[in-house]
Amino acid sequence: MQEFGALFIFLFLSFILGIVMLICSLLAAPKAENAEKTSVYECGIDVKTDSRIKFNIQFFVFAILFLIFDIETIFIFPFALCFDVLGVFVFIETAIFLFFLLLGLIYAIRTGMLRFR
């Protein structure tokens, strides 16, 4: 228990500091509301149309595919750095991982997920 004493003190003080900051912001924040403050604001441009517009889902799919292949790069980079230490087994596992990602990319290309119409 002696080893965790500093950790518990740190957690307790950080919790208290968070509560104190919330209370201070509630007390110090201006509370006057007006039409300008409560109006809809989007990147400095006044909104003139309804927010319910058609959204092309391909943007979302493209972003998800980008994240998948970006994370793939993050996972493969450490294996490339210490390839000589890890051995053949890790190479085979990485090759299987890349094979499944390649299958996913081929599927995305064949179904037209990467084409914007």
C-alpha positions in Angstrom: 0.0 0.0 0.0 3.0 2.3 0.7 3.9 2.2 -3.1 0.5 3.3 -4.2 0.2 6.2 -1.7 1.6 8.8 -4.1 -0.7 7.5 -6.8 -3.8 7.8 -4.7 -2.8 11.3 -3.5 -2.3 12.3 -7.2 -5.7 10.9 -8.2 -7.4 12.6 -5.3 -5.8 16.0 -6.0 -6.5 15.8 -9.7 -10.2 15.0 -9.0 -10.4 17.9 -6.6 -8.7 20.2 -9.0 -11.1 19.2 -11.8 -14.1 20.0 -9.5 -12.6 23.3 -8.4 -12.1 24.3 -12.1 -15.7 23.4 -13.0 -17.0 25.5 -10.1 -14.8 28.4 -11.0 -15.9 28.4 -14.6 -19.6 28.2 -13.5 -19.1 31.2 -11.2 -16.9 33.3 -13.6 -18.7 32.7 -16.9 -20.9 35.4 -18.3 -24.5 34.4 -18.2 -26.1 37.0 -20.4 -27.8 35.4 -23.5 -28.7 37.3 -26.6 -29.7 36.5 -30.1 -26.2 36.7 -31.4 -24.9 34.2 -28.7 -27.6 31.7 -29.3 -27.6 31.8 -33.1 -26.3 28.9 -35.1 -22.7 29.3 -36.1 -20.8 27.2 -38.6 -17.2 28.2 -39.5 -18.0 31.9 -39.4 -20.8 31.6 -42.0 -24.4 32.3 -41.1 -26.6 29.2 -41.8 -29.4 30.0 -44.2 -30.7 26.6 -45.1 -32.0 23.5 -43.3 -29.4 21.3 -41.7 -31.1 18.1 -43.0 -29.4 17.8 -46.4 -28.4 14.7 -48.4 -25.0 13.5 -47.4 -23.0 11.3 -49.8 -22.1 8.2 -47.7 -19.0 7.6 -49.9 -17.2 10.3 -48.0 -17.7 8.4 -44.8 -16.6 5.1 -46.5 -13.5 6.7 -48.0 -12.6 8.1 -44.5 -13.0 4.7 -42.9 -10.9 3.0 -45.5 -8.2 5.7 -45.1 -8.2 5.0 -41.3 -7.9 1.3 -41.8 -4.9 1.6 -44.1 -3.4 4.3 -42.0 -3.5 2.0 -38.9 -2.1 -0.8 -41.0 1.0 1.3 -41.6 1.3 2.0 -37.9 1.1 -1.7 -37.1 3.6 -2.7 -39.8 6.3 -0.1 -39.1 7.6 -1.6 -35.8 7.8 -5.0 -37.5 9.9 -3.5 -40.3 12.2 -1.9 -37.8 13.1 -5.1 -35.9 12.5 -7.7 -38.7 15.9 -9.4 -38.1 15.2 -9.9 -34.4 11.6 -11.2 -34.7 12.2 -14.0 -37.1 10.2 -15.9 -39.7 7.1 -16.5 -37.7 6.4 -12.8 -37.3 7.1 -12.3 -41.1 4.4 -14.9 -41.9 1.9 -13.4 -39.5 2.5 -9.9 -41.1 2.2 -11.4 -44.6 -1.2 -12.9 -43.6 -2.3 -9.6 -42.1 -1.3 -7.8 -45.4 -3.1 -10.4 -47.4 -6.4 -9.8 -45.6 -5.9 -6.1 -46.0 -5.2 -6.6 -49.7 -8.4 -8.6 -50.0 -10.3 -5.7 -48.4 -8.8 -3.2 -50.8 -9.7 -5.4 -53.8 -13.3 -5.7 -52.5 -13.4 -1.9 -52.0 -12.2 -1.3 -55.6 -14.5 -3.9 -57.2 -17.6 -2.6 -55.4 -16.8 1.0 -56.4 -16.3 2.3 -52.9 -13.4 4.4 -54.0 -15.2 6.0 -57.0 -17.0 9.3 -56.4 -20.0 9.6 -58.8 
